């Protein structure tokens, strides 16, 4: 399998500097800053990009898990909240919350939840992010 790439450049000190992040595919490029990460400024931030990666991975993996078991997923929508908090002299990500809604033909609530829980720990991005607590709220719609 191919390795996926991205790059980021930061110019200046932390509070006054700014940067740019770009995906290796060229599909996304945006600025980031102290304000976009720690306050409410324009641009993106690393935590938002982690949330996007987890949301995409989880949605795909859950749809695959359900389809492989013989169910017919129509849609899986995952919203991810990545929490950045102050910890001592630095910062940490102590918690990631997944909130998923799925429309799936032929599956009951208990079976759906089993697949969602299995996916929470099994999708590749979840495995990479196994350090922080990852919580899941899954609803069959």
The 8 nearest C-alpha neighbors of each residue, nearest first, counted from 0:
[[1, 2, 3, 4, 123, 124, 24, 23],
 [0, 2, 3, 4, 23, 24, 5, 123],
 [1, 3, 4, 0, 23, 5, 24, 22],
 [4, 2, 1, 23, 5, 24, 22, 0],
 [5, 3, 23, 22, 2, 6, 24, 21],
 [6, 4, 22, 23, 21, 7, 3, 20],
 [5, 7, 21, 20, 22, 8, 4, 23],
 [6, 8, 20, 19, 21, 9, 18, 5],
 [7, 9, 18, 19, 20, 10, 6, 17],
 [8, 10, 18, 17, 11, 7, 19, 16],
 [11, 9, 16, 17, 18, 8, 12, 13],
 [12, 10, 16, 15, 9, 13, 17, 14],
 [11, 13, 16, 15, 14, 10, 17, 9],
 [12, 14, 16, 15, 33, 11, 17, 32],
 [15, 13, 33, 16, 12, 32, 34, 17],
 [16, 14, 12, 13, 11, 17, 33, 32],
 [17, 15, 11, 12, 10, 13, 14, 32],
 [16, 18, 32, 10, 9, 31, 11, 15],
 [19, 17, 9, 31, 8, 30, 10, 32],
 [18, 20, 30, 8, 7, 29, 31, 21],
 [19, 21, 7, 29, 28, 6, 30, 8],
 [22, 20, 28, 6, 5, 27, 7, 23],
 [21, 23, 5, 25, 24, 27, 26, 4],
 [22, 24, 5, 4, 25, 21, 3, 6],
 [25, 23, 26, 22, 4, 27, 5, 3],
 [24, 26, 22, 23, 27, 21, 28, 5],
 [25, 27, 24, 22, 28, 23, 21, 29],
 [28, 26, 22, 25, 21, 29, 24, 20],
 [27, 29, 21, 20, 22, 25, 26, 19],
 [30, 28, 20, 19, 42, 43, 21, 31],
 [29, 31, 19, 42, 18, 20, 43, 32],
 [30, 32, 42, 43, 18, 44, 19, 35],
 [33, 31, 17, 35, 34, 18, 36, 16],
 [32, 34, 36, 14, 35, 37, 13, 17],
 [33, 35, 40, 38, 32, 36, 37, 39],
 [36, 34, 40, 32, 39, 41, 33, 42],
 [35, 37, 44, 33, 34, 38, 32, 43],
 [36, 38, 34, 33, 35, 39, 40, 83],
 [37, 39, 34, 35, 36, 40, 33, 32],
 [40, 38, 35, 34, 41, 37, 36, 33],
 [41, 39, 35, 34, 38, 42, 36, 32],
 [42, 40, 35, 39, 43, 34, 31, 32],
 [43, 41, 31, 30, 35, 29, 40, 44],
 [42, 44, 31, 35, 30, 29, 47, 41],
 [45, 43, 36, 47, 46, 31, 35, 48],
 [46, 44, 48, 47, 49, 43, 36, 31],
 [45, 47, 49, 48, 44, 81, 50, 83],
 [48, 46, 50, 49, 44, 45, 51, 43],
 [47, 49, 51, 45, 50, 46, 52, 44],
 [50, 48, 46, 52, 47, 51, 53, 45],
 [51, 49, 47, 53, 79, 48, 52, 81],
 [52, 50, 48, 54, 49, 53, 55, 47],
 [53, 51, 49, 55, 50, 54, 56, 48],
 [52, 54, 56, 50, 55, 51, 124, 57],
 [55, 53, 51, 77, 57, 52, 56, 79],
 [56, 54, 52, 58, 53, 57, 51, 59],
 [55, 57, 53, 59, 54, 58, 60, 52],
 [56, 58, 60, 54, 59, 55, 53, 61],
 [59, 57, 61, 55, 75, 60, 56, 77],
 [60, 58, 62, 56, 57, 61, 63, 55],
 [59, 61, 63, 57, 62, 58, 122, 56],
 [60, 62, 64, 63, 58, 59, 118, 57],
 [63, 61, 65, 59, 60, 64, 72, 66],
 [64, 62, 60, 66, 61, 65, 67, 59],
 [65, 63, 61, 67, 62, 66, 60, 68],
 [64, 66, 68, 62, 70, 63, 67, 61],
 [67, 65, 70, 63, 69, 68, 64, 71],
 [66, 68, 64, 69, 65, 63, 70, 62],
 [69, 67, 65, 66, 70, 64, 63, 71],
 [70, 68, 66, 67, 65, 71, 105, 64],
 [71, 69, 66, 65, 105, 68, 104, 106],
 [70, 72, 104, 103, 66, 73, 69, 105],
 [71, 73, 103, 74, 62, 102, 104, 70],
 [74, 72, 102, 103, 71, 75, 104, 101],
 [75, 73, 102, 101, 72, 76, 103, 62],
 [74, 76, 101, 58, 100, 77, 102, 62],
 [77, 75, 100, 99, 101, 58, 74, 78],
 [78, 76, 99, 54, 98, 58, 79, 75],
 [77, 79, 98, 97, 54, 99, 76, 80],
 [78, 80, 97, 50, 96, 54, 98, 77],
 [79, 81, 96, 95, 82, 50, 97, 78],
 [82, 80, 95, 50, 46, 94, 79, 83],
 [83, 81, 92, 94, 95, 80, 84, 93],
 [82, 84, 92, 91, 81, 90, 85, 93],
 [85, 83, 90, 91, 86, 92, 82, 93],
 [84, 86, 90, 89, 91, 87, 83, 88],
 [87, 85, 90, 89, 91, 88, 84, 92],
 [86, 88, 89, 85, 90, 91, 84, 92],
 [87, 89, 86, 90, 85, 91, 84, 83],
 [90, 88, 86, 87, 85, 91, 84, 83],
 [89, 91, 85, 86, 84, 83, 92, 88],
 [92, 90, 84, 83, 93, 86, 85, 89],
 [91, 93, 83, 82, 94, 131, 84, 81],
 [94, 92, 131, 91, 132, 82, 83, 95],
 [95, 93, 132, 131, 82, 92, 133, 81],
 [94, 96, 81, 133, 80, 132, 82, 134],
 [95, 97, 134, 80, 79, 133, 135, 98],
 [98, 96, 79, 135, 78, 134, 136, 99],
 [97, 99, 136, 78, 77, 135, 137, 79],
 [100, 98, 77, 137, 76, 97, 136, 138],
 [101, 99, 138, 76, 139, 75, 137, 140],
 [102, 100, 75, 139, 74, 140, 103, 76],
 [101, 103, 140, 74, 73, 139, 72, 75],
 [104, 102, 72, 71, 73, 101, 106, 105],
 [105, 103, 71, 106, 70, 72, 102, 73],
 [104, 106, 70, 103, 107, 71, 69, 72],
 [107, 105, 104, 111, 70, 103, 110, 108],
 [108, 106, 110, 109, 111, 105, 139, 112],
 [107, 109, 111, 110, 112, 139, 106, 138],
 [110, 108, 112, 111, 107, 113, 106, 114],
 [109, 111, 113, 112, 107, 108, 114, 106],
 [110, 112, 108, 114, 109, 113, 107, 115],
 [111, 113, 115, 109, 114, 110, 116, 108],
 [114, 112, 110, 116, 111, 115, 117, 109],
 [113, 115, 117, 111, 112, 116, 118, 110],
 [114, 116, 112, 118, 117, 113, 119, 111],
 [117, 115, 119, 113, 118, 114, 112, 120],
 [118, 116, 114, 115, 119, 120, 121, 113],
 [117, 119, 121, 115, 116, 120, 122, 61],
 [120, 118, 116, 117, 121, 115, 125, 122],
 [121, 119, 118, 117, 125, 122, 126, 116],
 [120, 122, 118, 119, 117, 123, 126, 125],
 [121, 123, 125, 118, 124, 60, 57, 120],
 [124, 122, 126, 125, 121, 127, 56, 120],
 [123, 125, 127, 126, 53, 122, 128, 56],
 [126, 124, 128, 122, 127, 123, 120, 129],
 [125, 127, 123, 129, 124, 128, 120, 122],
 [126, 128, 124, 125, 129, 123, 130, 122],
 [129, 127, 125, 126, 130, 124, 131, 133],
 [128, 130, 126, 127, 131, 125, 132, 133],
 [131, 129, 128, 132, 93, 127, 92, 133],
 [132, 130, 93, 94, 129, 133, 92, 128],
 [131, 133, 94, 95, 93, 134, 130, 129],
 [132, 134, 95, 96, 94, 131, 135, 97],
 [135, 133, 96, 97, 95, 132, 136, 94],
 [136, 134, 97, 98, 96, 137, 133, 119],
 [135, 137, 98, 97, 99, 138, 134, 96],
 [138, 136, 99, 98, 100, 135, 112, 139],
 [139, 137, 100, 140, 99, 101, 136, 108],
 [138, 140, 101, 100, 102, 108, 137, 111],
 [139, 102, 101, 138, 100, 103, 108, 137]]
